[in-house]
Each structure stands twice: as C-alpha cells, then as structure tokens.
C-alpha cells in the first residue's frame, strides 16, 4: 500500500496550533453530547516555539484504560516506561485494566459516568463505532496527527486511516500491522501419515481426514468447536462459506454478505443461497459419520487444550493462533506432529481492517496533545515499543536480533492485556514461531484483495433490536442445522429463512443496502 510521506507534512504541521485542532474536535456533529464538546474545547492548547517544536515544559500525568487483566509486573514495567516518557515528552502514564470477565460491562460505564481519563484501547469489536457515534472519543484531525504524532502519520498506510473513519471523521489511531483475517484448520499431521491420507488442502481432503479420524481413533472427536459462548456460526463457516465463495460478511451478528468483486455491493442473505444448501449437505455427511459429538453445541471445553491432550483431531482458527498452538505443542508434546492446513489456497484473501486494534482519546481529555505524543512513541520508538509489548529484556523476554524474541523466565508476569493497541512494524516475532506459518502468510499477503467496500463500516443504530432478534434466531435455528442435528435439511433451511424474516432481517438488509449505496456513491465523487 502507498504510505504517506513525511516531508511537506511536517512543515505544514508546524504552523498549526492545538487550540484550532481542538475547536474542530468540539464540533463533532455525530452526537448531541454537549458536555463532552464543552470539555473538549477547554482542553489546554500546546504552544510551539519558532521552529514549530511542541512545548512540553509542563509535566503531564496521563490516565490510560486498557482491556484485560493487570499483569503481575505492571508496576515494574510501567515504572521504567515512565522514566523514558519523562525524558522524552515530560509525561507519565498510569493504566487501569478492565478484566476480561467484566470489561464489556465496565467499558461503556467509563464513558457514561464521564470519568477522568485520557487514552483508551478500542477496536471494531470493542465499542469503537458505538462510542465514536455517542461522542465518547475525541475527533482526531489531520493537523493534530501531523503535529503530535508525526511518525505515525508518516508510517501509516492511507487506507488504514480511511478504514478507521466513522461518518467521515477519525476517532482512533489504528494499529499499523497488516493482518490477513482468513482462517485455516489445525490437523494432526502424524495421523495424516498414519492413515496414508492425502495432504489436507481442500474441503474434500479435509472431510476425508475428519471421517477417517472419527472411524479409527477411539475417544477422539475428529472436529472440535465451542459455539456455546454465543458464537452464531458453525466454526468452519468463515472458511467453507465465506472464503470459499469470495464473499464478505458485513458483520458476524447477522448473515448478510456481498461478493468481494461486486462493484455494486449487492447484499444477500447467505442462508438463502444454493451455496449454503450445498454446505449443509457437507456438514450433515460429517455429522452422520461422527466427525463431532452430537452435544457439540453445548461444549464448554477449551478446544485447543482438548486437542493438545489428544481428545480432538482438528479445529479452525486464525493463522496466528494456530501457529502459536504448533509452537506450544512442539515444546510440550514433541511426539505429536501438528500442521496448519489452508482449505481455500486459491481464493482471495482479506486484510484485517485497521480498527481491529487501536487507541482513542477520551472526548473530555485535557491532555490530547501529549496523549498523541505517547501513542506516537508506543508505535514507533523501538525502546518503548519493546518495553510495553514484551516487558523487560532479560526478564520477561530476550531479544533475538532486531526483530525476534524468545520468552524470558518471567514471561507469564507481563502478558494478557490489550497492548496490541499499538501493534506496528516494530513488533517482534517469537523465534520459535513455525516457519510454515510464515510461508502460508507470505502466500496470503500476495493474494490480499482490495475491494470497493473495504473501508465500509455499518451503523446499526437504527436496527439494533432487529439485529439482536436475528442473533437469537441464528443460535436457535442455524447452529443445530449446521451441526447436523436436524435431519431434513430443506425444511430446516426454509424454517431458518422464515424465522429470520420474522426477526426483521429484511429491515436490516434494507438499511444496510442503503448505507452501502451511499458509501459507494460518495466514493465515486
């Protein structure tokens, strides 16, 4: 992707003042949050000297909200971080952690109560659109970014900024780390060899593998899944329905998609297609041959731990997770050979939208300029990036060259929270990361397809009730159908479509199509 250049940008940025930038923020027309607007306009302006340098003579204490449990060694790591920040931008930062068990309840309450904080982790799955529309985040203008986050401004691909906009305005600094969102499956390569099977490279060879395991490996569930957590799709749907047909599901909360190469962006119900009807037969054949337990929809076990223990023969997940599984298995169970299998190697690949991880500034923050300077360092300063991502060198991790690392003796004491908010090209990779996963990723990156609706984000504010009703229908009717618990597939599919209509899917589709049409029309101007 073409990246923005730093040259004339910084010269222009030097002439800007923070007061003007924050006035622009206060004019957010996406919401009626007058209090937030008033607070934002009162944020202190940063002055600049004749050279345009930012005045950091006044020390600032920043408050940051993160998702995930507080690491045991947080105080030690952030103590060292604050020593660096004090020297570089005359600021310190204190982080509050919202534990995984209750972050979804506590996160929106922070904004509703208008608590005093400056930075916050956000993502497309972590309230980004919702809070942007409600006025919880400060709008970030080009002028602000050019002046207070110049390294990020220069390094970030322009498409990443575009993807992070809500109604044409930017409310987060997205992470700068291209990921491919396609899923693959993990298989027991030792069992492939044991039964002299063809390499698993397609839906057909995968079905043969699963049925062979189900028939011959007693006590082993050939395929493992965990739909009990409210996941509304068969665990293989992203691969065998979406990837295989070059479709893109707009939102996993409802079954509406469009074809990647359709310039008109026509939306359709994936459950009401011949492709889905065909996939149901594939699933029913696997179910009838014992590929998974009939109580799979109520399974609450950790699927990877079950596979590691020899109780499961395969499961589906993103490439990074599967690579980490192989790495762990090679360490803990070296007698078991596992491999990543790509079932759709010839299809288009989709790059993750930049809002998969990012950092935003609270609309009422009085330290927006220093907050942006902190984000700039988190993404682009190698010493600070290494420290905040991996902990203390020699203790939590050990550096291996310029771009790799290995776990240190206290690795477990600094992990498990959303420091992915500042993923960047400076990320290190574990030296034990499987090379075969890197090889697959390299092939995928060559096939990343950029399509007209790549930056489109759906605003469901007008159809929230219908979306919730549709989700309930998917759990009640789609999941049993896809896992082969309903014998008459045609009747089951027809009933699913009927129930979706009763839940309001036509209204959601109409609203979605309207927004897509407007988005495409605006792109063509």
Secondary structure, DSSP 4 states (H G I P E B T S, - for coil): --B--SHHHHHHHTT--HHHHHHHHHT-TT---HHHHHHHHTSPPPPB-TT--B---S-EEEEEEEEBPPPTTHHHHHHHHHHHHHHHHSEEEEEEEE-TTTHHHHHHHHHHTT---SEEEEBTTBBHHHHHHHT-B----HHHHHHH-HHHHHHSBHHHHHHTEETTEE--EE-----B--EEEEEEHHHHHHTTPPP--SHHHHHHHHHHHHHHSTT-BSS---GGGS--S-TTHIIIIIITTTEEES-TTS-EEEETT-TT---EEGGGSHHHHHHHHHHHHHHHTTSS-TTGGG--S-HHHHHHTTSBSEEEEEHHHHHHHHHHHHHH-TTS-EEEE-TTTTS-B-BPPGGGSEEEEBTT-S-HHHHHHHHHHHHH-HHHHHHHHH-SBTTTEEEETTTEEEE-TTGGGS-SB-GGGG--TT--EETTS-HHHHHHHHHHHHTB---TTTT-----TTSHHHHHHHHHHIIIIIHHHHTT--S-HHHHHHHHHHHHHHHTHHHHHHHHHHHHHHHHHHHT-
